[in-house]
C-alpha cells in the first residue's frame, strides 16, 4: 500500500539517491514568447550542396537561425569529413593519408548577415573537443559570430574544387563523400520548481480528513536544446522528513554534445545552514556554494549552489538521451523549515536554476562525385579504346588511344 511505497522510496533515497532522482518526473518546456517552444537553440535550417564536380566549383550552403529563448554567443560554423568516414575512405584507397575536407578543395566563406561586416575566415585543423583521439579537420568561419539574438539568421557558403590528384588518391569514382556541418555556440537554459512544505499538524489533519494528496510536480524549463530539470519528492513534503532536490542536465537533440556546463541553483539559505554540500550532494564534477548577488548587492536569505558537471572530456558529456545528475539529500532542514513556516499550515518555496554551456550540434549529408565531361584516369572513359588526356594541372578529356592530343580549356 501507500506506507510500503513510502518506505521503499525512502530507503532508495538513502541508498541510491541518483537512481531515486531518475524515477522522479522531469521538467516540461514552457511557452517561448520569442520563438519556438521546446528543444531549440541555433538551428541548422539549411544544409545544401551540389555534386562534387571534377574541374568545376562545388558549393555548400549552410543556414543558421536562433529559434531558442536566449541570445547565442561565440557562434562558430564549420564543415568536415567525419573522422570515421574518412578512415573508411583511407582504407578503401589503400593509402595511409586521411582525407580531410581541404582535400576536396574547400575553403570557408564568411557568415553573412545584412548590415554586418564579417572578417575573412581562416581554414585550419581544429579539434572541437568532440573526440580526444580523432583529429578531425574542420573548416570553420572565423572570427566567431559574437552574438545571435532571438530569430537572428546567418548563411555561409563554402566553395570547393576537387582535383584529379585527390580524386585518384581516394578512389572517388562513383562515390559519395560524407560531409558534416557543425555549429558550436554558448547558450543557456533556465528552470524553476515550486516546493510545498507542510507542518506536522497540517499533515496529520489532511490524513485524518482524507485530504492528503501527494503528487509529483514538474519543473518549468525555458526553450533550449539542453533540458535542465529540477526535481524533488512527491509534494507536499512534511517538515520533519528528509527530502532531495536534484538537477538533471541532458541534451534533447540527436547528434549533439555539451561542454563547459555550469549550473547555478538558488535556494533559501536555511536549507543549507546545517549541511555541508560535500556530504549531502552526489554527482559528477564539482559542487560549491556562495551568496548570490544582484545589481544592488548581496541577495540576503538565499544561497547559490554551483555545479560544474563536465570536465572537458568527451566521455563525460551528456550525449543524446543520456544525462548527468546531481542529487542533494537534506536531513537537517527541519529547524529552518519550522522557523519559516512557524504557525502557518504550509508554505511554498520557489527554487530556480540556470545552466550555461557550450553546445555542439551537427548534421550529415552525402555529396556525390561527378566526373562530368572530364576524366582523371583512363578507366573514367569506360572504353578500352579510349584514354584520358590530362591537361596541365587540370582534368582531361577522353580521346581515342591512337590520337596524341585533345583540346584543353587551358590552351595546352
NUDREN-999407 format. One record per residue (C-alpha): x, y, z; residue number from 1. Coordinates in pm, 1 decimal. Example, Ala and Ser with C-alpha at 12.3 -4.5 7.8 and 13.67 -1.06 7.14 Angstrom:
2
+----------+----------+----------+-----+
!       xx !       yy !       zz ! pos !
+----------+----------+----------+-----+
!   1230.0 !   -450.0 !    780.0 !   1 !
!   1367.0 !   -106.0 !    714.0 !   2 !
+----------+----------+----------+-----+
This chain:
412
+----------+----------+----------+-----+
!       xx !       yy !       zz ! pos !
+----------+----------+----------+-----+
!      0.0 !      0.0 !      0.0 !   1 !
!     95.8 !    366.0 !     40.2 !   2 !
!    308.7 !    309.2 !    350.8 !   3 !
!    501.8 !     30.5 !    178.7 !   4 !
!    567.3 !    253.9 !   -121.3 !   5 !
!    672.4 !    542.3 !    103.3 !   6 !
!    917.1 !    319.5 !    292.2 !   7 !
!   1054.1 !    178.9 !    -33.9 !   8 !
!   1111.5 !    528.3 !   -175.5 !   9 !
!   1272.1 !    649.9 !    147.5 !  10 !
!   1510.0 !    352.5 !    150.3 !  11 !
!   1604.7 !    410.3 !   -214.6 !  12 !
!   1657.5 !    781.6 !   -148.4 !  13 !
!   1908.2 !    690.1 !    124.3 !  14 !
!   2090.8 !    410.0 !    -57.7 !  15 !
!   2072.6 !    518.0 !   -423.7 !  16 !
!   1996.1 !    891.5 !   -444.6 !  17 !
!   2079.1 !    925.4 !   -815.8 !  18 !
!   1868.6 !    620.6 !   -905.4 !  19 !
!   1585.8 !    765.1 !   -698.8 !  20 !
!   1619.2 !   1100.1 !   -876.9 !  21 !
!   1590.7 !    929.0 !  -1214.9 !  22 !
!   1249.3 !    792.6 !  -1111.8 !  23 !
!   1118.3 !   1142.4 !  -1047.7 !  24 !
!    931.5 !   1330.5 !  -1317.0 !  25 !
!   1146.1 !   1550.4 !  -1540.3 !  26 !
!   1054.6 !   1907.8 !  -1621.7 !  27 !
!    842.7 !   2047.2 !  -1904.0 !  28 !
!    919.1 !   2321.3 !  -2154.8 !  29 !
!    712.1 !   2636.5 !  -2113.7 !  30 !
!    589.3 !   2868.4 !  -2388.5 !  31 !
!    861.1 !   3076.6 !  -2553.1 !  32 !
!    737.6 !   3428.7 !  -2636.5 !  33 !
!   1039.6 !   3491.7 !  -2861.9 !  34 !
!   1042.5 !   3169.2 !  -3063.5 !  35 !
!    952.0 !   2802.6 !  -3069.2 !  36 !
!    863.9 !   2604.9 !  -2758.0 !  37 !
!   1089.3 !   2307.0 !  -2691.6 !  38 !
!   1443.9 !   2188.2 !  -2754.2 !  39 !
!   1551.1 !   2475.3 !  -2979.0 !  40 !
!   1863.5 !   2686.6 !  -2997.8 !  41 !
!   2071.1 !   2779.4 !  -3302.5 !  42 !
!   1928.7 !   2552.2 !  -3570.9 !  43 !
!   2086.4 !   2443.2 !  -3899.4 !  44 !
!   1786.2 !   2534.3 !  -4113.6 !  45 !
!   1952.2 !   2459.3 !  -4447.6 !  46 !
!   2240.9 !   2233.4 !  -4547.0 !  47 !
!   2258.2 !   2205.7 !  -4925.2 !  48 !
!   2530.7 !   2104.2 !  -5167.6 !  49 !
!   2567.0 !   2021.0 !  -5531.8 !  50 !
!   2775.2 !   1745.0 !  -5688.4 !  51 !
!   3149.4 !   1740.2 !  -5629.8 !  52 !
!   3244.2 !   1806.5 !  -5990.5 !  53 !
!   3590.2 !   1746.0 !  -6127.0 !  54 !
!   3729.0 !   2071.0 !  -6264.0 !  55 !
!   3430.5 !   2279.6 !  -6160.5 !  56 !
!   3349.3 !   2466.9 !  -5838.6 !  57 !
!   3131.3 !   2293.6 !  -5580.2 !  58 !
!   2923.2 !   2487.1 !  -5329.3 !  59 !
!   2796.8 !   2400.9 !  -4981.7 !  60 !
!   2546.0 !   2637.8 !  -4822.8 !  61 !
!   2464.6 !   2627.2 !  -4451.3 !  62 !
!   2197.2 !   2849.4 !  -4294.6 !  63 !
!   2159.0 !   2915.3 !  -3921.1 !  64 !
!   1870.7 !   3057.7 !  -3717.5 !  65 !
!   1837.4 !   3114.4 !  -3343.0 !  66 !
!   1496.7 !   2968.6 !  -3254.1 !  67 !
!   1550.7 !   2933.7 !  -2878.3 !  68 !
!   1488.7 !   3156.8 !  -2576.6 !  69 !
!   1835.1 !   3310.5 !  -2537.1 !  70 !
!   2086.2 !   3500.2 !  -2749.6 !  71 !
!   2364.4 !   3269.5 !  -2868.9 !  72 !
!   2724.6 !   3379.8 !  -2812.8 !  73 !
!   3050.8 !   3296.2 !  -2992.6 !  74 !
!   2879.5 !   3108.8 !  -3275.6 !  75 !
!   3112.6 !   2907.8 !  -3499.9 !  76 !
!   3012.6 !   2713.2 !  -3811.3 !  77 !
!   3227.3 !   2451.2 !  -3979.9 !  78 !
!   3225.6 !   2167.2 !  -4232.5 !  79 !
!   3427.5 !   1847.3 !  -4223.1 !  80 !
!   3452.0 !   1486.3 !  -4333.3 !  81 !
!   3358.1 !   1285.2 !  -4021.1 !  82 !
!   3666.2 !   1109.1 !  -3888.2 !  83 !
!   3531.2 !    753.3 !  -3900.9 !  84 !
!   3411.4 !    803.1 !  -4257.7 !  85 !
!   3747.5 !    949.8 !  -4351.9 !  86 !
!   3916.2 !    640.9 !  -4208.4 !  87 !
!   3698.0 !    416.4 !  -4424.5 !  88 !
!   3784.0 !    619.9 !  -4734.2 !  89 !
!   4152.3 !    589.5 !  -4649.0 !  90 !
!   4126.5 !    211.7 !  -4609.2 !  91 !
!   3948.7 !    178.0 !  -4943.5 !  92 !
!   4212.3 !    385.8 !  -5118.2 !  93 !
!   4490.3 !    178.3 !  -4964.4 !  94 !
!   4668.6 !    499.1 !  -4873.2 !  95 !
!   4783.9 !    599.3 !  -4527.1 !  96 !
!   4655.7 !    954.8 !  -4572.4 !  97 !
!   4326.3 !   1051.0 !  -4412.0 !  98 !
!   4111.0 !   1260.8 !  -4647.4 !  99 !
!   4028.3 !   1596.6 !  -4493.2 ! 100 !
!   3774.7 !   1847.3 !  -4616.4 ! 101 !
!   4058.8 !   2051.0 !  -4768.2 ! 102 !
!   4139.3 !   1752.2 !  -4991.8 ! 103 !
!   3815.3 !   1838.5 !  -5168.1 ! 104 !
!   3947.1 !   2189.3 !  -5228.0 ! 105 !
!   3700.9 !   2359.4 !  -4995.3 ! 106 !
!   3760.8 !   2698.6 !  -4839.8 ! 107 !
!   3522.5 !   2865.6 !  -4594.0 ! 108 !
!   3312.6 !   3168.4 !  -4670.0 ! 109 !
!   3217.4 !   3439.7 !  -4424.6 ! 110 !
!   2885.2 !   3413.1 !  -4241.5 ! 111 !
!   2655.7 !   3670.0 !  -4398.9 ! 112 !
!   2402.8 !   3886.3 !  -4222.7 ! 113 !
!   2251.9 !   4202.6 !  -4373.9 ! 114 !
!   2432.0 !   4509.4 !  -4247.7 ! 115 !
!   2703.3 !   4308.4 !  -4073.0 ! 116 !
!   3064.2 !   4315.5 !  -4183.5 ! 117 !
!   3249.4 !   3991.3 !  -4109.8 ! 118 !
!   3623.6 !   3945.8 !  -4149.6 ! 119 !
!   3759.9 !   3678.0 !  -4379.6 ! 120 !
!   3759.0 !   3335.6 !  -4213.5 ! 121 !
!   4057.6 !   3108.9 !  -4187.0 ! 122 !
!   4078.6 !   2735.8 !  -4254.0 ! 123 !
!   4265.4 !   2512.4 !  -4016.2 ! 124 !
!   4292.1 !   2187.2 !  -3830.9 ! 125 !
!   4077.4 !   2250.0 !  -3527.8 ! 126 !
!   3995.3 !   1984.3 !  -3268.9 ! 127 !
!   3649.4 !   2069.9 !  -3140.8 ! 128 !
!   3673.1 !   1851.5 !  -2831.9 ! 129 !
!   3419.1 !   1605.3 !  -2970.1 ! 130 !
!   3684.2 !   1333.6 !  -2979.0 ! 131 !
!   4002.8 !   1306.1 !  -2778.8 ! 132 !
!   4174.0 !   1069.9 !  -3023.2 ! 133 !
!   4045.5 !   1184.7 !  -3362.4 ! 134 !
!   4198.8 !   1490.5 !  -3523.3 ! 135 !
!   3909.1 !   1588.9 !  -3743.7 ! 136 !
!   3993.2 !   1881.0 !  -3968.0 ! 137 !
!   3713.6 !   2133.9 !  -3974.6 ! 138 !
!   3692.4 !   2437.1 !  -4199.1 ! 139 !
!   3534.3 !   2694.0 !  -3973.0 ! 140 !
!   3422.6 !   3053.9 !  -4000.4 ! 141 !
!   3641.8 !   3294.4 !  -3808.2 ! 142 !
!   3608.3 !   3515.9 !  -3613.8 ! 143 !
!   3301.4 !   3370.7 !  -3439.7 ! 144 !
!   2967.6 !   3547.9 !  -3462.1 ! 145 !
!   2975.9 !   3739.0 !  -3133.6 ! 146 !
!   2601.3 !   3725.7 !  -3075.3 ! 147 !
!   2289.8 !   3588.4 !  -3245.3 ! 148 !
!   1976.1 !   3739.1 !  -3084.6 ! 149 !
!   1637.1 !   3570.5 !  -3097.3 ! 150 !
!   1528.3 !   3488.4 !  -3453.3 ! 151 !
!   1859.8 !   3611.1 !  -3598.1 ! 152 !
!   1975.9 !   3432.5 !  -3915.3 ! 153 !
!   2307.2 !   3377.1 !  -4092.5 ! 154 !
!   2412.8 !   3189.5 !  -4401.8 ! 155 !
!   2758.2 !   3083.1 !  -4512.0 ! 156 !
!   2895.1 !   2944.2 !  -4838.4 ! 157 !
!   3186.0 !   2703.6 !  -4864.2 ! 158 !
!   3335.3 !   2657.9 !  -5211.9 ! 159 !
!   3543.7 !   2362.1 !  -5325.4 ! 160 !
!   3729.6 !   2237.7 !  -5630.3 ! 161 !
!   3811.3 !   1865.9 !  -5638.1 ! 162 !
!   4139.8 !   1791.6 !  -5814.6 ! 163 !
!   4226.2 !   1483.4 !  -6014.0 ! 164 !
!   4508.6 !   1406.2 !  -5771.0 ! 165 !
!   4271.4 !   1362.4 !  -5476.0 ! 166 !
!   4002.8 !   1202.5 !  -5691.4 ! 167 !
!   4252.2 !    930.8 !  -5782.8 ! 168 !
!   4421.9 !    910.0 !  -5440.6 ! 169 !
!   4099.1 !    841.2 !  -5253.2 ! 170 !
!   3933.6 !    637.2 !  -5530.2 ! 171 !
!   3627.2 !    861.9 !  -5552.1 ! 172 !
!   3487.3 !    732.9 !  -5880.1 ! 173 !
!   3111.1 !    681.8 !  -5843.5 ! 174 !
!   3135.1 !    755.7 !  -5471.2 ! 175 !
!   2953.2 !    990.3 !  -5236.6 ! 176 !
!   3163.4 !   1182.7 !  -4988.1 ! 177 !
!   3015.5 !   1229.9 !  -4637.1 ! 178 !
!   3009.0 !   1596.2 !  -4534.1 ! 179 !
!   2929.0 !   1719.1 !  -4183.0 ! 180 !
!   2813.0 !   2068.2 !  -4086.2 ! 181 !
!   2876.5 !   2155.6 !  -3720.9 ! 182 !
!   2762.2 !   2461.0 !  -3528.5 ! 183 !
!   2902.1 !   2543.0 !  -3184.1 ! 184 !
!   2781.9 !   2820.5 !  -2955.8 ! 185 !
!   2738.3 !   2934.4 !  -2596.1 ! 186 !
!   2381.8 !   2906.7 !  -2469.4 ! 187 !
!   2168.2 !   2895.8 !  -2154.0 ! 188 !
!   1865.7 !   2725.8 !  -2002.2 ! 189 !
!   1653.0 !   2828.1 !  -1704.0 ! 190 !
!   1430.7 !   2616.7 !  -1482.2 ! 191 !
!   1213.9 !   2667.5 !  -1174.8 ! 192 !
!   1014.8 !   2449.3 !   -936.2 ! 193 !
!    771.5 !   2531.1 !   -654.5 ! 194 !
!    807.8 !   2306.9 !   -347.1 ! 195 !
!    532.5 !   2295.2 !    -83.2 ! 196 !
!    617.5 !   2204.4 !    277.4 ! 197 !
!    351.9 !   2137.0 !    543.1 ! 198 !
!    370.2 !   2130.7 !    921.6 ! 199 !
!    329.8 !   1805.1 !   1112.2 ! 200 !
!    -10.6 !   1915.8 !   1240.4 ! 201 !
!   -128.5 !   2008.2 !    891.0 ! 202 !
!     -5.2 !   1675.4 !    752.5 ! 203 !
!   -194.6 !   1481.1 !   1019.4 ! 204 !
!   -506.2 !   1692.3 !    967.3 ! 205 !
!   -506.9 !   1615.0 !    594.3 ! 206 !
!   -454.5 !   1245.4 !    661.7 ! 207 !
!   -741.1 !   1231.5 !    913.4 ! 208 !
!   -973.8 !   1413.9 !    673.6 ! 209 !
!   -861.4 !   1204.0 !    376.5 ! 210 !
!   -734.4 !   1523.7 !    210.4 ! 211 !
!   -367.0 !   1432.5 !    171.0 ! 212 !
!   -283.8 !   1403.4 !   -198.1 ! 213 !
!     83.7 !   1352.0 !   -283.8 ! 214 !
!    182.9 !   1442.1 !   -639.7 ! 215 !
!    494.8 !   1483.4 !   -848.8 ! 216 !
!    534.4 !   1842.2 !   -967.2 ! 217 !
!    727.9 !   1909.5 !  -1288.9 ! 218 !
!    969.4 !   2199.9 !  -1316.2 ! 219 !
!    916.8 !   2466.2 !  -1583.7 ! 220 !
!   1200.3 !   2495.1 !  -1838.0 ! 221 !
!   1283.8 !   2759.6 !  -2099.6 ! 222 !
!   1326.7 !   2661.3 !  -2464.8 ! 223 !
!   1679.4 !   2528.2 !  -2509.0 ! 224 !
!   1846.6 !   2229.1 !  -2677.2 ! 225 !
!   1957.9 !   2121.9 !  -2328.3 ! 226 !
!   1693.5 !   2038.3 !  -2067.3 ! 227 !
!   1760.4 !   2128.3 !  -1703.1 ! 228 !
!   1509.7 !   1959.1 !  -1472.0 ! 229 !
!   1468.9 !   2035.3 !  -1100.7 ! 230 !
!   1304.4 !   1752.8 !   -907.6 ! 231 !
!   1210.0 !   1666.9 !   -551.7 ! 232 !
!    994.4 !   1419.6 !   -357.8 ! 233 !
!    621.3 !   1391.1 !   -403.3 ! 234 !
!    453.2 !   1700.8 !   -263.8 ! 235 !
!    359.5 !   1826.1 !    -15.2 ! 236 !
!    669.2 !   1742.8 !    192.8 ! 237 !
!    634.9 !   1708.1 !    569.4 ! 238 !
!    875.3 !   1939.1 !    753.3 ! 239 !
!   1027.4 !   1667.3 !    973.4 ! 240 !
!   1120.5 !   1430.6 !    689.3 ! 241 !
!   1435.3 !   1424.3 !    475.7 ! 242 !
!   1396.7 !   1513.6 !    110.1 ! 243 !
!   1605.5 !   1559.0 !   -201.4 ! 244 !
!   1648.4 !   1825.9 !   -465.1 ! 245 !
!   1803.3 !   1700.2 !   -787.0 ! 246 !
!   1931.9 !   1869.3 !  -1101.7 ! 247 !
!   1932.4 !   1674.1 !  -1425.7 ! 248 !
!   2109.1 !   1806.5 !  -1736.2 ! 249 !
!   2071.5 !   1637.1 !  -2073.2 ! 250 !
!   2065.3 !   1710.8 !  -2442.9 ! 251 !
!   1725.9 !   1686.8 !  -2607.9 ! 252 !
!   1869.7 !   1679.8 !  -2960.9 ! 253 !
!   2024.9 !   1398.5 !  -3164.3 ! 254 !
!   2382.3 !   1445.5 !  -3289.6 ! 255 !
!   2480.8 !   1691.4 !  -3019.6 ! 256 !
!   2713.0 !   1735.9 !  -2722.6 ! 257 !
!   2760.8 !   1963.1 !  -2421.3 ! 258 !
!   3083.6 !   2114.9 !  -2293.0 ! 259 !
!   3183.3 !   2361.0 !  -2019.0 ! 260 !
!   2848.8 !   2343.2 !  -1839.4 ! 261 !
!   2796.7 !   2544.6 !  -1521.4 ! 262 !
!   2466.0 !   2507.8 !  -1334.8 ! 263 !
!   2364.3 !   2750.0 !  -1058.9 ! 264 !
!   2069.5 !   2682.1 !   -828.2 ! 265 !
!   1935.6 !   2949.5 !   -592.8 ! 266 !
!   1783.2 !   2815.5 !   -269.7 ! 267 !
!   1673.7 !   2963.0 !     65.4 ! 268 !
!   1977.1 !   2990.0 !    293.3 ! 269 !
!   1807.9 !   2797.8 !    578.0 ! 270 !
!   1819.4 !   2491.8 !    355.0 ! 271 !
!   2197.3 !   2471.7 !    383.5 ! 272 !
!   2263.2 !   2619.0 !    727.7 ! 273 !
!   2330.9 !   2280.1 !    892.3 ! 274 !
!   2456.0 !   2074.3 !    598.5 ! 275 !
!   2788.7 !   2055.6 !    416.8 ! 276 !
!   2744.2 !   2025.1 !     39.3 ! 277 !
!   3029.6 !   1776.0 !     15.1 ! 278 !
!   2837.1 !   1537.6 !    243.1 ! 279 !
!   2487.7 !   1574.5 !    103.2 ! 280 !
!   2535.3 !   1621.4 !   -274.3 ! 281 !
!   2620.7 !   1336.3 !   -511.0 ! 282 !
!   2704.9 !   1352.2 !   -881.1 ! 283 !
!   2984.8 !   1410.2 !  -1132.9 ! 284 !
!   3202.6 !   1719.1 !  -1130.0 ! 285 !
!   3233.7 !   1974.5 !   -850.9 ! 286 !
!   2980.1 !   2144.3 !   -621.6 ! 287 !
!   3037.1 !   2470.6 !   -432.8 ! 288 !
!   2818.0 !   2745.9 !   -289.4 ! 289 !
!   2818.9 !   3121.2 !   -238.2 ! 290 !
!   2585.4 !   3409.0 !   -158.6 ! 291 !
!   2407.0 !   3531.8 !   -472.4 ! 292 !
!   2441.2 !   3896.1 !   -566.0 ! 293 !
!   2226.1 !   4144.4 !   -751.7 ! 294 !
!   2295.9 !   4484.0 !   -903.1 ! 295 !
!   2236.3 !   4638.3 !   -560.3 ! 296 !
!   2442.8 !   4391.2 !   -354.8 ! 297 !
!   2406.6 !   4052.4 !   -187.0 ! 298 !
!   2072.2 !   3872.7 !   -207.7 ! 299 !
!   2006.9 !   3808.6 !    160.0 ! 300 !
!   1821.8 !   3496.4 !    266.6 ! 301 !
!   1944.5 !   3290.9 !    -27.7 ! 302 !
!   2246.6 !   3088.0 !   -131.1 ! 303 !
!   2362.8 !   2964.8 !   -468.3 ! 304 !
!   2471.5 !   2607.8 !   -532.5 ! 305 !
!   2723.0 !   2597.0 !   -820.1 ! 306 !
!   2759.0 !   2266.6 !  -1005.8 ! 307 !
!   3015.7 !   2204.9 !  -1279.6 ! 308 !
!   2926.3 !   1860.2 !  -1419.1 ! 309 !
!   3153.0 !   1843.1 !  -1726.2 ! 310 !
!   3528.8 !   1842.3 !  -1719.5 ! 311 !
!   3615.4 !   1889.5 !  -2087.0 ! 312 !
!   3647.4 !   1516.5 !  -2150.4 ! 313 !
!   3426.3 !   1385.9 !  -2430.2 ! 314 !
!   3328.0 !   1071.3 !  -2241.2 ! 315 !
!   3179.0 !   1285.7 !  -1963.4 ! 316 !
!   2949.2 !   1488.2 !  -2186.3 ! 317 !
!   2577.4 !   1418.2 !  -2182.4 ! 318 !
!   2517.6 !   1272.6 !  -2529.4 ! 319 !
!   2176.5 !   1219.2 !  -2691.9 ! 320 !
!   1928.3 !   1084.0 !  -2436.6 ! 321 !
!   2191.9 !   1036.8 !  -2165.4 ! 322 !
!   2209.6 !   1279.4 !  -1875.8 ! 323 !
!   2418.5 !   1393.1 !  -1580.8 ! 324 !
!   2251.6 !   1426.3 !  -1243.2 ! 325 !
!   2329.9 !   1599.4 !   -915.3 ! 326 !
!   2130.5 !   1491.3 !   -608.6 ! 327 !
!   2135.7 !   1674.5 !   -274.8 ! 328 !
!   1975.3 !   1496.5 !     24.9 ! 329 !
!   1860.5 !   1725.9 !    304.9 ! 330 !
!   1839.9 !   1569.7 !    651.6 ! 331 !
!   1870.7 !   1871.0 !    879.7 ! 332 !
!   1640.6 !   2133.6 !    731.5 ! 333 !
!   1364.2 !   2075.4 !    988.0 ! 334 !
!   1457.6 !   2359.5 !   1224.4 ! 335 !
!   1489.5 !   2605.6 !    937.0 ! 336 !
!   1160.3 !   2492.7 !    788.0 ! 337 !
!    976.5 !   2517.9 !   1117.8 ! 338 !
!   1116.0 !   2868.5 !   1163.4 ! 339 !
!    998.4 !   2965.0 !    813.3 ! 340 !
!    653.6 !   2811.1 !    847.1 ! 341 !
!    609.5 !   2892.3 !   1217.9 ! 342 !
!    231.5 !   2895.3 !   1272.5 ! 343 !
!    144.5 !   2850.6 !    904.4 ! 344 !
!     -1.2 !   2515.6 !    797.8 ! 345 !
!    207.0 !   2519.4 !    479.2 ! 346 !
!    443.7 !   2731.6 !    274.6 ! 347 !
!    567.7 !   2710.2 !    -85.1 ! 348 !
!    921.4 !   2799.9 !   -190.0 ! 349 !
!   1041.6 !   2872.5 !   -542.8 ! 350 !
!   1366.9 !   2702.7 !   -646.3 ! 351 !
!   1540.3 !   2845.9 !   -953.9 ! 352 !
!   1830.1 !   2711.3 !  -1159.7 ! 353 !
!   2022.9 !   2821.9 !  -1465.4 ! 354 !
!   2262.5 !   2629.5 !  -1686.3 ! 355 !
!   2525.1 !   2797.6 !  -1905.0 ! 356 !
!   2706.7 !   2572.6 !  -2150.9 ! 357 !
!   2872.2 !   2536.0 !  -2489.7 ! 358 !
!   2664.6 !   2334.3 !  -2731.2 ! 359 !
!   2769.7 !   2137.2 !  -3038.9 ! 360 !
!   2523.7 !   2017.6 !  -3299.5 ! 361 !
!   2587.4 !   1860.1 !  -3637.5 ! 362 !
!   2414.9 !   1731.1 !  -3949.3 ! 363 !
!   2548.4 !   1486.5 !  -4208.5 ! 364 !
!   2490.6 !   1477.3 !  -4583.2 ! 365 !
!   2633.0 !   1287.8 !  -4879.7 ! 366 !
!   2795.3 !   1473.3 !  -5170.4 ! 367 !
!   2804.8 !   1258.7 !  -5488.2 ! 368 !
!   3120.1 !   1283.9 !  -5700.8 ! 369 !
!   3052.9 !   1361.0 !  -6067.2 ! 370 !
!   3325.6 !   1334.3 !  -6330.0 ! 371 !
!   3110.5 !   1524.8 !  -6579.3 ! 372 !
!   3265.1 !   1567.3 !  -6924.4 ! 373 !
!   3617.2 !   1534.4 !  -6787.1 ! 374 !
!   3839.1 !   1246.0 !  -6682.8 ! 375 !
!   4128.2 !   1189.6 !  -6442.7 ! 376 !
!   4237.5 !    837.8 !  -6538.6 ! 377 !
!   4184.6 !    601.0 !  -6827.9 ! 378 !
!   3912.2 !    390.5 !  -6667.0 ! 379 !
!   3697.9 !    704.4 !  -6632.3 ! 380 !
!   3644.1 !    680.0 !  -7006.1 ! 381 !
!   3458.6 !    349.5 !  -6979.1 ! 382 !
!   3600.9 !    213.9 !  -7305.6 ! 383 !
!   3926.0 !     25.4 !  -7363.1 ! 384 !
!   3971.6 !    213.8 !  -7690.6 ! 385 !
!   3988.6 !    549.5 !  -7511.7 ! 386 !
!   4238.7 !    706.8 !  -7277.5 ! 387 !
!   4237.2 !   1015.5 !  -7053.8 ! 388 !
!   4442.9 !   1300.1 !  -7195.5 ! 389 !
!   4516.6 !   1527.9 !  -6898.7 ! 390 !
!   4580.1 !   1899.8 !  -6914.6 ! 391 !
!   4843.1 !   2078.4 !  -6709.0 ! 392 !
!   4711.8 !   2063.0 !  -6354.4 ! 393 !
!   4357.1 !   2018.7 !  -6480.8 ! 394 !
!   4123.2 !   1732.5 !  -6568.4 ! 395 !
!   4146.3 !   1587.2 !  -6914.7 ! 396 !
!   3924.2 !   1459.8 !  -7190.7 ! 397 !
!   3872.7 !   1107.7 !  -7315.4 ! 398 !
!   4033.0 !   1056.2 !  -7657.7 ! 399 !
!   4090.5 !    755.7 !  -7877.8 ! 400 !
!   4415.7 !    581.4 !  -7793.9 ! 401 !
!   4553.6 !    634.3 !  -8144.1 ! 402 !
!   4524.0 !   1013.6 !  -8103.8 ! 403 !
!   4803.2 !   1216.3 !  -7949.3 ! 404 !
!   4616.8 !   1514.0 !  -7810.5 ! 405 !
!   4283.6 !   1667.5 !  -7729.3 ! 406 !
!   4178.9 !   2032.2 !  -7699.6 ! 407 !
!   4209.5 !   2171.9 !  -7347.6 ! 408 !
!   4042.6 !   2469.1 !  -7193.1 ! 409 !
!   4378.6 !   2591.9 !  -7063.4 ! 410 !
!   4520.9 !   2619.5 !  -7415.2 ! 411 !
!   4755.8 !   2318.2 !  -7394.7 ! 412 !
+----------+----------+----------+-----+
